Amino acid sequence: MNELVDKVREKFGFDVNNMADAWKLVEYLEGRGWVVYIITARDRKQVDAWHQNYGTLFAQFGEVPNFGSVLEGILTVALLAKELEEKGVI
């Protein structure tokens, strides 16, 4: 998890210490045209994002995302979306 926090600090310029901080990433994605899906259930923490010019992040890889925590999922999804933006895919 520390590695994800470090990468978010590098790519987004702020520290994530809690869900309130992570929610800033969800709002960033929303502002960039992403729809963020967060689904929780016992033993299931699913976070994914969809963009009209790309589709669903994890469907592109044929995966169903399941994270250890919603926080981990938000950080991962934000970093993947940012990577697509940096590569000019979105």
C-alpha positions as CSV (number, residue, x, y, z in Angstrom):
1,M,0.0,0.0,0.0
2,N,2.9,2.4,0.7
3,E,4.0,2.0,-2.9
4,L,0.6,3.1,-4.1
5,V,0.6,6.1,-1.8
6,D,4.1,7.0,-3.1
7,K,3.0,6.7,-6.7
8,V,-0.1,8.9,-6.1
9,R,2.1,11.5,-4.4
10,E,4.3,11.5,-7.5
11,K,1.6,11.6,-10.1
12,F,-1.1,13.7,-8.4
13,G,1.0,15.9,-6.0
14,F,-0.6,15.1,-2.7
15,D,-0.5,12.5,0.1
16,V,-3.4,10.1,0.7
17,N,-3.8,9.3,4.4
18,N,-7.4,8.3,4.5
19,M,-10.6,7.9,2.5
20,A,-11.3,11.7,2.4
21,D,-8.0,12.1,0.6
22,A,-8.7,9.2,-1.7
23,W,-12.1,10.8,-2.6
24,K,-10.2,13.7,-4.1
25,L,-9.0,11.2,-6.7
26,V,-12.5,10.0,-7.4
27,E,-13.5,13.7,-7.9
28,Y,-10.5,14.2,-10.2
29,L,-11.5,11.2,-12.3
30,E,-15.1,12.4,-12.4
31,G,-13.9,15.8,-13.7
32,R,-12.0,14.1,-16.4
33,G,-15.0,12.2,-17.7
34,W,-14.6,8.9,-15.8
35,V,-17.4,7.1,-14.0
36,V,-16.2,5.4,-10.9
37,Y,-17.8,2.2,-9.6
38,I,-17.3,1.1,-6.1
39,I,-19.0,-2.1,-5.0
40,T,-18.5,-3.6,-1.6
41,A,-19.7,-6.9,-0.1
42,R,-18.3,-9.4,2.3
43,D,-14.9,-10.4,1.0
44,R,-15.3,-8.2,-2.1
45,K,-14.0,-4.7,-2.6
46,Q,-14.4,-3.8,-6.3
47,V,-13.4,-0.5,-7.7
48,D,-13.5,0.2,-11.5
49,A,-13.9,3.1,-13.8
50,W,-15.4,3.6,-17.2
51,H,-14.7,6.4,-19.8
52,Q,-16.7,6.9,-23.0
53,N,-13.5,7.0,-25.0
54,Y,-12.0,3.9,-23.5
55,G,-14.6,1.7,-21.8
56,T,-14.1,0.0,-18.5
57,L,-10.6,-0.2,-17.2
58,F,-10.5,-3.8,-16.0
59,A,-12.7,-5.1,-18.8
60,Q,-10.0,-4.1,-21.2
61,F,-7.7,-6.6,-19.4
62,G,-10.5,-9.3,-19.0
63,E,-10.3,-8.9,-15.2
64,V,-12.8,-8.4,-12.4
65,P,-11.0,-6.1,-9.9
66,N,-11.0,-7.2,-6.3
67,F,-8.9,-5.2,-3.8
68,G,-8.0,-5.6,-0.2
69,S,-9.7,-2.4,0.5
70,V,-11.7,0.3,-1.2
71,L,-8.8,2.7,-0.6
72,E,-6.4,0.4,-2.4
73,G,-8.9,0.2,-5.3
74,I,-9.3,3.9,-5.6
75,L,-5.6,4.5,-5.7
76,T,-5.0,1.8,-8.3
77,V,-7.8,2.9,-10.5
78,A,-6.7,6.6,-10.4
79,L,-3.1,5.6,-11.3
80,L,-4.3,3.4,-14.2
81,A,-6.5,6.3,-15.5
82,K,-3.7,8.8,-15.1
83,E,-1.3,6.4,-17.1
84,L,-3.8,6.3,-19.9
85,E,-4.0,10.1,-20.0
86,E,-0.3,10.4,-20.0
87,K,0.0,8.0,-22.9
88,G,-2.6,9.9,-24.8
89,V,-5.1,7.1,-24.9
90,I,-7.8,9.2,-23.3
